Amino acid sequence: MELAGSNVAVLGLGTMGHGIAQTMAVAGCRVRGFDESLAARSNTLRRIESNLWQMVEVGIIADNTIAETLERITVCDTEQAATEGAEFVTEAVSEDLQVKQELFERLEAQVADDTLLASNTSSYPMTDISARMRHPQRAIVTHWFNPPHIVPVVEVVPGEQTSAETTQTACDLLEQMGKLPVRLNQEIPGFLVNRVQNAMFREIWDLLDRGVASADQIDVAIRGSMGLRLAALGPLAIIDFAGWDITTRVFKNLIPHMRSDCELPERVAGLVRDAHYGVKTGQGVFDYPGDAAERQIADRDRRFLELVKLSRQFE
């Protein structure tokens, strides 16, 4: 399947969906999108245009491509209108297993038999999501990372009944979008990156809860050490350079003293109880008053784009 000129659909146009739609449109697809939220539908094109101008500013795309990219995107008022004639459908709806199961069951009646159906789930195996499908062989997880129009890697995770052809097609399509598909050999909850990320989060949250360092200093420490190295080398290559003898000795010394339970630290639990979810509510560990959230998201994306541009020079 050639991506350029193809008809694709994106269901869910929130934090992830609008960036996925943008990436597909930049790659030359005719994109039709839908979100149950009128607000999300109404500002989708504005958000995408803002993202595109940021990419122009750092020299990743040319400004004369913005108009034609936006013209390839249609925001629909119904799910059925978005999926009509689609050759590839990606969902980025809420992270709720029942919602996703019902969606994939419903989609089979709306699309052609050979339409590839992908889920952007962060944690649910496709075997579970596709449990109500008649043809689960054409369903697969393609797990993007936020912001999806910038972060290169997309995890590709087939379910137990996903066909080899579907898996290969998904990888090929992502490569045509300029992404780096990482195909997992085993279907496990959370896949690869989120499992590693959550292991790190558990320890960081514990350090914060115990007052070992302030939130500011924790972020500075990780950004200026692990973050810097991981942006240039993978974690296993880093250990090769450090030496497995030293690394395993440190592991044995530290692991008995590290967090290993499944409970949320009290400080984190308190944030959730108080509905302080972070940028989306204006307060998390840090505060985001007024338009600070919008400005900091723009600054975050600008930094990410500069890193992506820099990394391309060393490929």
Buried (B, 14 or more C-beta within 10 A) or exposed (E): EEBEEBBBBBBBBBBBBBBBBBBBBBBBBBBBBBBBEEEBBEBBBEBBBBBBEBBBEBEBBEEEBBEEBBEBBBBBEEBBBBBBEBBBBBBBBEEEBEBBBEBBBEBBEBBEEEBBBBBBBBBBBBBBBBBEBEBBBBBBBBBBBEBBBBBBBBBBBBBEBBBEEBBEBBBBBBEBBEBEBBBBEEBEEBBBBBEEEEEEEBEBBBBBBEEEBEBEEBBEBBEEEEEEBEEEEEEEEBBEEEEEEEEEEEEEEEEEEEBEEEEBBEBBEEBEEEEBEEBEEBBBBEEBEEEEBEEEBEEBBBEBBBBBEEEEEEE
